[in-house]
Amino acid sequence: MYKLMALAFIFLTLVFSYIIVATFNLRRFRLNLADIALPLFAAEIVLVSAKFYTHSFLPHYLAAMSVLSLVLAIRQLQKRKAFSLKKFIKFFWRAGFILTFFFYLATVIAIFLI
């Protein structure tokens, strides 16, 4: 039952985020589905991995996000020769959503392989 719930969270989180963005018209603040779904997927990684494994995947997730931030910062410095915090945070948040989504997907796949 918990495995099916973990699988359903993939779709429910995206649908919930879309409903929140559409209902409160958050696009006027330049927020989209990814901005709302990122913290939800991060919380789901912690909850689901703690349920099925002895230790949570939180340290692994935080290490992956740290590596992502380092790579993005180095890339921005190499490309522009300057560092813009506003552009970095925006790109990090959007790239973090993609990383978090795939990390959660890998967590669900690992649960079904147990």
Secondary structure, 3 states (H helix, E strand, C coil): CHHHHHHHHHHHHHHHHHHHHHHCCHHHHCCCHHHHHHHHHHHHHHHHHHHHCCCCCHHHHHHHHHHHHHHHHHHHHHHHCCCCHHHHHHHHHHHHHHHHHHHHHHHHHHHHCC
